[in-house]
Amino acid sequence: MSRIRIKEYFMCFALGAVIYGLIEVVARGYTHWTMALTGGAVMVLLSMINRSRDINFAVRCLLGAAVITCLEFGVGMIVNVALGWGVWDYSDKLFNICGQICPQFTLGWFFLSIPAFALCRLVERKISLR
Protein backbone atom coordinates (compact mmCIF):
# COMPACT_ATOMS: atom_id res chain seq x y z
CA MET A 1 0.00 0.00 0.00
CA SER A 2 1.37 3.38 -0.97
CA ARG A 3 2.21 6.10 1.50
CA ILE A 4 -0.43 8.32 -0.12
CA ARG A 5 -3.13 5.68 0.35
CA ILE A 6 -2.16 5.24 4.02
CA LYS A 7 -2.48 9.01 4.57
CA GLU A 8 -5.83 9.01 2.79
CA TYR A 9 -7.19 6.16 4.93
CA PHE A 10 -5.84 7.75 8.11
CA MET A 11 -7.58 11.03 7.25
CA CYS A 12 -10.82 9.21 6.40
CA PHE A 13 -10.60 7.29 9.69
CA ALA A 14 -10.08 10.50 11.68
CA LEU A 15 -12.93 12.30 9.92
CA GLY A 16 -15.26 9.32 10.35
CA ALA A 17 -14.45 9.07 14.04
CA VAL A 18 -15.13 12.74 14.69
CA ILE A 19 -18.15 13.14 12.41
CA TYR A 20 -19.91 9.99 13.60
CA GLY A 21 -19.33 11.00 17.21
CA LEU A 22 -20.83 14.42 16.48
CA ILE A 23 -23.83 12.88 14.73
CA GLU A 24 -24.48 10.74 17.78
CA VAL A 25 -24.15 13.67 20.17
CA VAL A 26 -26.61 15.70 18.08
CA ALA A 27 -29.06 12.79 17.66
CA ARG A 28 -28.86 11.17 21.11
CA GLY A 29 -27.12 13.71 23.30
CA TYR A 30 -24.08 11.49 23.93
CA THR A 31 -21.73 9.01 22.30
CA HIS A 32 -19.31 6.26 23.32
CA TRP A 33 -15.65 5.89 22.38
CA THR A 34 -16.42 2.66 20.51
CA MET A 35 -18.58 4.68 18.13
CA ALA A 36 -15.60 6.82 17.18
CA LEU A 37 -13.65 3.68 16.28
CA THR A 38 -16.63 2.30 14.39
CA GLY A 39 -17.19 5.58 12.52
CA GLY A 40 -13.52 5.68 11.56
CA ALA A 41 -13.58 2.10 10.28
CA VAL A 42 -16.77 2.85 8.34
CA MET A 43 -15.19 5.81 6.55
CA VAL A 44 -12.15 3.77 5.54
CA LEU A 45 -14.40 1.05 4.13
CA LEU A 46 -16.57 3.63 2.37
CA SER A 47 -13.43 5.16 0.87
CA MET A 48 -12.50 1.74 -0.52
CA ILE A 49 -16.00 1.25 -1.95
CA ASN A 50 -15.94 4.74 -3.44
CA ARG A 51 -12.77 3.95 -5.40
CA SER A 52 -14.82 1.50 -7.50
CA ARG A 53 -16.23 4.21 -9.72
CA ASP A 54 -17.13 1.67 -12.38
CA ILE A 55 -19.90 0.57 -10.01
CA ASN A 56 -23.14 2.56 -10.25
CA PHE A 57 -23.42 5.22 -7.52
CA ALA A 58 -26.71 3.83 -6.15
CA VAL A 59 -25.11 0.39 -5.91
CA ARG A 60 -22.16 1.93 -4.04
CA CYS A 61 -24.67 3.49 -1.63
CA LEU A 62 -26.32 0.08 -1.17
CA LEU A 63 -22.91 -1.44 -0.50
CA GLY A 64 -22.17 1.38 1.93
CA ALA A 65 -25.43 0.76 3.80
CA ALA A 66 -24.72 -2.97 3.91
CA VAL A 67 -21.15 -2.48 5.16
CA ILE A 68 -22.23 -0.01 7.84
CA THR A 69 -25.07 -2.27 8.97
CA CYS A 70 -22.78 -5.31 9.14
CA LEU A 71 -20.15 -3.39 11.07
CA GLU A 72 -22.82 -2.00 13.39
CA PHE A 73 -24.09 -5.53 14.00
CA GLY A 74 -20.60 -6.90 14.70
CA VAL A 75 -19.65 -4.07 17.04
CA GLY A 76 -23.05 -4.27 18.74
CA MET A 77 -22.71 -8.00 19.34
CA ILE A 78 -19.33 -7.39 20.98
CA VAL A 79 -19.91 -4.21 23.01
CA ASN A 80 -23.61 -4.60 23.81
CA VAL A 81 -24.21 -8.33 23.95
CA ALA A 82 -20.87 -9.95 24.85
CA LEU A 83 -19.49 -7.15 27.03
CA GLY A 84 -22.85 -5.83 28.23
CA TRP A 85 -21.89 -2.18 27.86
CA GLY A 86 -25.32 -1.12 26.60
CA VAL A 87 -24.07 1.46 24.12
CA TRP A 88 -27.32 1.17 22.13
CA ASP A 89 -30.42 -0.97 22.02
CA TYR A 90 -32.81 -1.10 19.07
CA SER A 91 -35.06 -3.73 20.66
CA ASP A 92 -38.01 -1.35 20.45
CA LYS A 93 -37.55 -0.87 16.67
CA LEU A 94 -39.62 -2.85 14.19
CA PHE A 95 -37.78 -5.80 12.57
CA ASN A 96 -34.65 -5.30 14.70
CA ILE A 97 -32.10 -8.09 14.83
CA CYS A 98 -30.86 -8.87 18.34
CA GLY A 99 -31.53 -5.24 19.24
CA GLN A 100 -28.36 -4.26 17.33
CA ILE A 101 -29.56 -3.32 13.83
CA CYS A 102 -32.85 -2.39 12.19
CA PRO A 103 -34.03 -1.57 8.67
CA GLN A 104 -34.79 2.07 9.47
CA PHE A 105 -31.15 2.78 10.23
CA THR A 106 -29.95 0.78 7.23
CA LEU A 107 -32.03 3.10 5.06
CA GLY A 108 -30.45 6.04 6.85
CA TRP A 109 -26.98 4.62 6.18
CA PHE A 110 -27.84 4.47 2.46
CA PHE A 111 -28.51 8.21 2.41
CA LEU A 112 -25.62 9.03 4.75
CA SER A 113 -23.31 7.25 2.31
CA ILE A 114 -23.89 10.04 -0.22
CA PRO A 115 -22.13 12.84 1.70
CA ALA A 116 -19.65 10.31 3.10
CA PHE A 117 -18.60 9.35 -0.44
CA ALA A 118 -18.24 13.03 -1.34
CA LEU A 119 -16.03 13.55 1.70
CA CYS A 120 -13.96 10.48 0.82
CA ARG A 121 -13.48 11.82 -2.70
CA LEU A 122 -12.43 15.21 -1.33
CA VAL A 123 -9.84 13.56 0.94
CA GLU A 124 -8.60 11.47 -1.98
CA ARG A 125 -8.12 14.58 -4.12
CA LYS A 126 -6.44 16.63 -1.38
CA ILE A 127 -4.03 13.86 -0.38
CA SER A 128 -3.08 13.01 -3.97
CA LEU A 129 -2.17 16.66 -4.66
CA ARG A 130 0.60 16.59 -2.07
Residue frames as a rotation matrix with the C-alpha (Angstrom) as fourth column:
MET 1
0.587 0.809 0.000 0.00
0.809 -0.587 0.000 0.00
0.000 0.000 -1.000 0.00
SER 2
-0.100 -0.643 0.760 1.37
0.596 -0.650 -0.471 3.38
0.797 0.406 0.448 -0.97
ARG 3
-0.771 -0.292 -0.567 2.21
0.631 -0.476 -0.613 6.10
-0.091 -0.830 0.550 1.50
ILE 4
-0.853 0.511 0.106 -0.43
-0.438 -0.811 0.389 8.32
0.285 0.285 0.915 -0.12
ARG 5
-0.072 0.866 -0.495 -3.13
-0.078 0.490 0.868 5.68
0.994 0.101 0.033 0.35
ILE 6
-0.286 -0.088 -0.954 -2.16
0.877 0.376 -0.298 5.24
0.385 -0.922 -0.030 4.02
LYS 7
-0.975 -0.074 -0.209 -2.48
0.151 -0.910 -0.386 9.01
-0.161 -0.408 0.899 4.57
GLU 8
-0.581 0.812 -0.049 -5.83
-0.508 -0.314 0.802 9.01
0.636 0.491 0.595 2.79
TYR 9
0.047 0.611 -0.791 -7.19
0.341 0.734 0.587 6.16
0.939 -0.297 -0.173 4.93
PHE 10
-0.595 -0.303 -0.745 -5.84
0.800 -0.126 -0.587 7.75
0.084 -0.945 0.317 8.11
MET 11
-0.968 0.250 0.003 -7.58
-0.250 -0.968 -0.030 11.03
-0.004 -0.030 1.000 7.25
CYS 12
-0.257 0.917 -0.306 -10.82
-0.374 0.198 0.906 9.21
0.891 0.347 0.292 6.40
PHE 13
-0.163 0.153 -0.975 -10.60
0.731 0.682 -0.015 7.29
0.663 -0.715 -0.223 9.69
ALA 14
-0.850 -0.237 -0.470 -10.08
0.506 -0.610 -0.609 10.50
-0.143 -0.756 0.639 11.68
LEU 15
-0.802 0.596 0.020 -12.93
-0.538 -0.738 0.406 12.30
0.257 0.315 0.914 9.92
GLY 16
-0.134 0.770 -0.624 -15.26
-0.058 0.623 0.780 9.32
0.989 0.140 -0.039 10.35
ALA 17
-0.416 -0.096 -0.904 -14.45
0.827 0.373 -0.420 9.07
0.378 -0.923 -0.076 14.04
VAL 18
-0.940 0.004 -0.341 -15.13
0.168 -0.866 -0.472 12.74
-0.297 -0.500 0.813 14.69
ILE 19
-0.694 0.703 -0.154 -18.15
-0.612 -0.465 0.640 13.14
0.378 0.538 0.753 12.41
TYR 20
-0.183 0.661 -0.728 -19.91
0.201 0.750 0.631 9.99
0.962 -0.031 -0.270 13.60
GLY 21
-0.587 -0.093 -0.804 -19.33
0.806 0.033 -0.592 11.00
0.082 -0.995 0.055 17.21
LEU 22
-0.948 0.230 -0.219 -20.83
-0.197 -0.967 -0.163 14.42
-0.249 -0.112 0.962 16.48
ILE 23
-0.476 0.815 -0.330 -23.83
-0.411 0.126 0.903 12.88
0.777 0.566 0.275 14.73
GLU 24
-0.215 0.370 -0.904 -24.48
0.662 0.735 0.144 10.74
0.718 -0.568 -0.403 17.78
VAL 25
-0.794 -0.107 -0.599 -24.15
0.556 -0.525 -0.644 13.67
-0.245 -0.844 0.476 20.17
VAL 26
-0.841 0.522 -0.144 -26.61
-0.539 -0.782 0.313 15.70
0.051 0.341 0.939 18.08
ALA 27
-0.278 0.778 -0.563 -29.06
-0.357 0.461 0.813 12.79
0.892 0.427 0.149 17.66
ARG 28
0.275 0.378 -0.884 -28.86
0.516 0.718 0.468 11.17
0.811 -0.585 0.002 21.11
GLY 29
0.849 0.026 0.528 -27.12
-0.341 -0.737 0.584 13.71
0.404 -0.676 -0.616 23.30
TYR 30
0.348 -0.780 0.520 -24.08
-0.660 0.191 0.727 11.49
-0.666 -0.597 -0.448 23.93
THR 31
0.584 -0.232 -0.778 -21.73
-0.563 0.575 -0.594 9.01
0.585 0.785 0.205 22.30
HIS 32
0.830 -0.381 0.406 -19.31
-0.086 0.632 0.770 6.26
-0.551 -0.674 0.492 23.32
TRP 33
0.006 -0.931 -0.365 -15.65
-0.715 -0.259 0.649 5.89
-0.699 0.257 -0.668 22.38
THR 34
-0.427 -0.142 0.893 -16.42
0.314 0.903 0.293 2.66
-0.848 0.405 -0.341 20.51
MET 35
0.644 0.723 0.250 -18.58
0.533 -0.189 -0.825 4.68
-0.549 0.665 -0.507 18.13
ALA 36
0.540 -0.560 -0.629 -15.60
-0.657 -0.747 0.101 6.82
-0.526 0.358 -0.771 17.18
LEU 37
-0.541 -0.759 0.361 -13.65
-0.385 0.606 0.696 3.68
-0.747 0.237 -0.621 16.28
THR 38
-0.115 0.603 0.790 -16.63
0.648 0.648 -0.400 2.30
-0.753 0.466 -0.466 14.39
GLY 39
0.824 0.441 -0.356 -17.19
0.089 -0.720 -0.688 5.58
-0.560 0.536 -0.632 12.52
GLY 40
0.096 -0.887 -0.452 -13.52
-0.780 -0.349 0.520 5.68
-0.618 0.302 -0.725 11.56
ALA 41
-0.645 -0.305 0.700 -13.58
0.056 0.896 0.441 2.10
-0.762 0.324 -0.561 10.28
VAL 42
0.341 0.863 0.373 -16.77
0.594 0.110 -0.797 2.85
-0.729 0.493 -0.475 8.34
MET 43
0.736 -0.050 -0.675 -15.19
-0.393 -0.843 -0.367 5.81
-0.551 0.536 -0.640 6.55
VAL 44
-0.410 -0.910 -0.055 -12.15
-0.644 0.246 0.725 3.77
-0.646 0.333 -0.687 5.54
LEU 45
-0.514 0.287 0.808 -14.40
0.466 0.884 -0.017 1.05
-0.720 0.368 -0.588 4.13
LEU 46
0.629 0.772 -0.093 -16.57
0.386 -0.414 -0.825 3.63
-0.675 0.483 -0.558 2.37
SER 47
0.276 -0.633 -0.723 -13.43
-0.709 -0.642 0.292 5.16
-0.649 0.432 -0.626 0.87
MET 48
-0.730 -0.545 0.413 -12.50
-0.187 0.740 0.646 1.74
-0.658 0.394 -0.642 -0.52
ILE 49
-0.039 0.814 0.580 -16.00
0.731 0.419 -0.539 1.25
-0.682 0.403 -0.611 -1.95
ASN 50
0.690 0.371 -0.622 -15.94
-0.002 -0.858 -0.513 4.74
-0.724 0.355 -0.591 -3.44
ARG 51
-0.313 -0.881 -0.356 -12.77
-0.531 -0.148 0.834 3.95
-0.787 0.450 -0.422 -5.40
SER 52
-0.660 0.164 0.733 -14.82
0.541 0.780 0.314 1.50
-0.521 0.604 -0.604 -7.50
ARG 53
-0.431 0.482 -0.763 -16.23
-0.417 -0.856 -0.306 4.21
-0.801 0.186 0.570 -9.72
ASP 54
-0.851 0.170 -0.496 -17.13
-0.417 0.353 0.837 1.67
0.318 0.920 -0.230 -12.38
ILE 55
-0.632 0.694 -0.346 -19.90
0.771 0.607 -0.192 0.57
0.077 -0.388 -0.918 -10.01
ASN 56
-0.035 0.753 0.657 -23.14
0.409 -0.588 0.697 2.56
0.912 0.293 -0.287 -10.25
PHE 57
-0.683 -0.286 0.672 -23.42
-0.353 -0.676 -0.646 5.22
0.640 -0.679 0.360 -7.52
ALA 58
0.276 0.864 0.421 -26.71
-0.886 0.059 0.460 3.83
0.372 -0.500 0.782 -6.15
VAL 59
0.709 -0.101 -0.698 -25.11
0.137 0.991 -0.004 0.39
0.692 -0.093 0.716 -5.91
ARG 60
-0.443 -0.897 -0.005 -22.16
0.274 -0.130 -0.953 1.93
0.854 -0.423 0.303 -4.04
CYS 61
-0.405 0.385 0.829 -24.67
-0.799 -0.591 -0.116 3.49
0.445 -0.709 0.546 -1.63
LEU 62
0.729 0.654 -0.199 -26.32
-0.513 0.716 0.473 0.08
0.452 -0.243 0.858 -1.17
LEU 63
0.266 -0.737 -0.621 -22.91
0.469 0.662 -0.585 -1.44
0.842 -0.136 0.522 -0.50
GLY 64
-0.631 -0.490 0.602 -22.17
-0.198 -0.648 -0.736 1.38
0.750 -0.583 0.312 1.93
ALA 65
0.123 0.781 0.612 -25.43
-0.924 -0.135 0.358 0.76
0.362 -0.610 0.705 3.80
ALA 66
0.813 0.164 -0.559 -24.72
-0.077 0.981 0.176 -2.97
0.577 -0.100 0.810 3.91
VAL 67
-0.134 -0.953 -0.271 -21.15
0.416 0.194 -0.888 -2.48
0.899 -0.232 0.371 5.16
ILE 68
-0.578 -0.041 0.815 -22.23
-0.564 -0.701 -0.436 -0.01
0.589 -0.712 0.382 7.84
THR 69
0.476 0.844 0.246 -25.07
-0.804 0.304 0.511 -2.27
0.357 -0.441 0.823 8.97
CYS 70
0.656 -0.293 -0.695 -22.78
0.243 0.954 -0.174 -5.31
0.714 -0.055 0.698 9.14
LEU 71
-0.480 -0.872 0.096 -20.15
0.236 -0.234 -0.943 -3.39
0.845 -0.430 0.318 11.07
GLU 72
-0.292 0.484 0.825 -22.82
-0.825 -0.564 0.038 -2.00
0.483 -0.670 0.564 13.39
PHE 73
0.766 0.597 -0.239 -24.09
-0.434 0.754 0.493 -5.53
0.474 -0.274 0.836 14.00
GLY 74
0.294 -0.744 -0.600 -20.60
0.475 0.658 -0.584 -6.90
0.830 -0.114 0.547 14.70
VAL 75
-0.690 -0.539 0.483 -19.65
-0.088 -0.600 -0.795 -4.07
0.718 -0.591 0.366 17.04
GLY 76
0.019 0.804 0.595 -23.05
-0.883 -0.266 0.386 -4.27
0.468 -0.533 0.705 18.74
MET 77
0.758 0.251 -0.602 -22.71
-0.061 0.946 0.318 -8.00
0.649 -0.204 0.733 19.34
ILE 78
-0.174 -0.896 -0.409 -19.33
0.598 0.234 -0.767 -7.39
0.782 -0.379 0.495 20.98
VAL 79
-0.857 -0.325 0.399 -19.91
-0.039 -0.732 -0.680 -4.21
0.513 -0.599 0.615 23.01
ASN 80
-0.248 0.853 0.459 -23.61
-0.902 -0.376 0.211 -4.60
0.353 -0.362 0.863 23.81
VAL 81
0.712 0.591 -0.380 -24.21
-0.464 0.802 0.377 -8.33
0.527 -0.092 0.845 23.95
ALA 82
0.352 -0.636 -0.687 -20.87
0.477 0.754 -0.453 -9.95
0.805 -0.168 0.569 24.85
LEU 83
-0.691 -0.723 -0.015 -19.49
0.423 -0.387 -0.819 -7.15
0.587 -0.572 0.573 27.03
GLY 84
0.078 0.857 -0.509 -22.85
0.979 0.030 0.201 -5.83
0.188 -0.514 -0.837 28.23
TRP 85
-0.809 -0.509 -0.293 -21.89
0.558 -0.822 -0.114 -2.18
-0.183 -0.255 0.949 27.86
GLY 86
0.112 0.988 -0.107 -25.32
0.870 -0.150 -0.470 -1.12
-0.481 -0.040 -0.876 26.60
VAL 87
-0.819 -0.478 -0.316 -24.07
0.264 -0.804 0.533 1.46
-0.509 0.353 0.785 24.12
TRP 88
-0.571 0.731 -0.373 -27.32
-0.820 -0.483 0.308 1.17
0.045 0.482 0.875 22.13
ASP 89
-0.770 0.433 0.468 -30.42
0.237 0.876 -0.421 -0.97
-0.592 -0.213 -0.777 22.02
TYR 90
-0.743 0.504 -0.440 -32.81
-0.658 -0.431 0.617 -1.10
0.121 0.748 0.652 19.07
SER 91
-0.929 0.366 0.048 -35.06
0.341 0.900 -0.273 -3.73
-0.143 -0.237 -0.961 20.66
ASP 92
-0.204 0.902 -0.380 -38.01
0.219 -0.336 -0.916 -1.35
-0.954 -0.270 -0.129 20.45
LYS 93
-0.373 0.006 -0.928 -37.55
-0.794 -0.519 0.316 -0.87
-0.480 0.855 0.199 16.67
LEU 94
0.688 0.715 0.122 -39.62
-0.489 0.581 -0.651 -2.85
-0.536 0.388 0.749 14.19
PHE 95
0.961 -0.230 -0.153 -37.78
0.045 0.677 -0.735 -5.80
0.272 0.699 0.661 12.57
ASN 96
0.368 -0.877 0.309 -34.65
-0.929 -0.358 0.091 -5.30
0.031 -0.321 -0.947 14.70
ILE 97
0.576 -0.310 -0.756 -32.10
0.054 0.938 -0.344 -8.09
0.816 0.157 0.557 14.83
CYS 98
0.080 -0.498 -0.863 -30.86
0.891 0.425 -0.163 -8.87
0.448 -0.756 0.477 18.34
GLY 99
0.780 0.298 -0.550 -31.53
0.541 -0.763 0.354 -5.24
-0.314 -0.574 -0.756 19.24
GLN 100
-0.082 -0.960 -0.267 -28.36
0.491 -0.272 0.828 -4.26
-0.867 -0.063 0.494 17.33
ILE 101
-0.977 -0.177 -0.118 -29.56
-0.017 -0.487 0.873 -3.32
-0.212 0.855 0.473 13.83
CYS 102
-0.036 0.992 0.120 -32.85
0.427 0.123 -0.896 -2.39
-0.903 0.019 -0.428 12.19
PRO 103
-0.033 0.058 0.998 -34.03
0.997 0.070 0.029 -1.57
-0.069 0.996 -0.061 8.67
GLN 104
0.908 0.419 -0.024 -34.79
0.418 -0.908 -0.041 2.07
-0.039 0.028 -0.999 9.47
PHE 105
0.518 -0.784 -0.343 -31.15
-0.265 -0.528 0.807 2.78
-0.813 -0.327 -0.481 10.23
THR 106
-0.256 -0.578 0.775 -29.95
0.624 0.513 0.589 0.78
-0.738 0.635 0.229 7.23
LEU 107
0.472 0.492 0.731 -32.03
0.869 -0.399 -0.292 3.10
0.148 0.773 -0.616 5.06
GLY 108
0.958 -0.151 -0.244 -30.45
-0.049 -0.924 0.380 6.04
-0.283 -0.352 -0.892 6.85
TRP 109
0.092 -0.984 0.154 -26.98
0.090 0.162 0.983 4.62
-0.992 -0.077 0.104 6.18
PHE 110
0.100 0.022 0.995 -27.84
0.970 0.220 -0.102 4.47
-0.221 0.975 0.000 2.46
PHE 111
0.796 0.305 0.523 -28.51
0.460 -0.867 -0.194 8.21
0.394 0.395 -0.830 2.41
LEU 112
0.818 -0.562 -0.127 -25.62
-0.227 -0.517 0.826 9.03
-0.529 -0.646 -0.550 4.75
SER 113
0.177 -0.759 0.627 -23.31
0.701 0.544 0.460 7.25
-0.691 0.358 0.628 2.31
ILE 114
0.646 0.135 0.752 -23.89
0.713 -0.460 -0.530 10.04
0.275 0.878 -0.393 -0.22
PRO 115
0.859 -0.386 0.336 -22.13
-0.418 -0.908 0.026 12.84
0.295 -0.163 -0.942 1.70
ALA 116
0.576 -0.684 0.448 -19.65
-0.183 0.426 0.886 10.31
-0.797 -0.592 0.121 3.10
PHE 117
0.395 -0.414 0.820 -18.60
0.853 0.498 -0.160 9.35
-0.342 0.762 0.549 -0.44
ALA 118
0.784 -0.091 0.614 -18.24
0.266 -0.845 -0.465 13.03
0.561 0.527 -0.638 -1.34
LEU 119
0.793 -0.509 0.335 -16.03
-0.579 -0.459 0.674 13.55
-0.189 -0.729 -0.658 1.70
CYS 120
0.457 -0.625 0.633 -13.96
0.300 0.778 0.552 10.48
-0.837 -0.062 0.543 0.82
ARG 121
0.535 -0.205 0.820 -13.48
0.834 -0.029 -0.551 11.82
0.137 0.978 0.155 -2.70
LEU 122
0.877 -0.204 0.435 -12.43
-0.214 -0.976 -0.026 15.21
0.430 -0.070 -0.900 -1.33
VAL 123
0.624 -0.676 0.392 -9.84
-0.398 0.156 0.904 13.56
-0.672 -0.720 -0.172 0.94
GLU 124
0.448 -0.429 0.784 -8.60
0.689 0.725 0.003 11.47
-0.569 0.539 0.621 -1.98
ARG 125
0.691 -0.137 0.709 -8.12
0.532 -0.568 -0.628 14.58
0.489 0.812 -0.319 -4.12
LYS 126
0.855 -0.340 0.392 -6.44
-0.480 -0.803 0.352 16.63
0.195 -0.489 -0.850 -1.38
ILE 127
0.554 -0.663 0.504 -4.03
-0.166 0.506 0.847 13.86
-0.816 -0.552 0.170 -0.38
SER 128
0.455 -0.370 0.810 -3.08
0.805 0.561 -0.196 13.01
-0.381 0.741 0.553 -3.97
LEU 129
0.866 -0.114 0.488 -2.17
0.189 -0.827 -0.529 16.66
0.463 0.550 -0.695 -4.66
ARG 130
0.799 -0.563 0.210 0.60
-0.495 -0.418 0.762 16.59
-0.341 -0.713 -0.612 -2.07
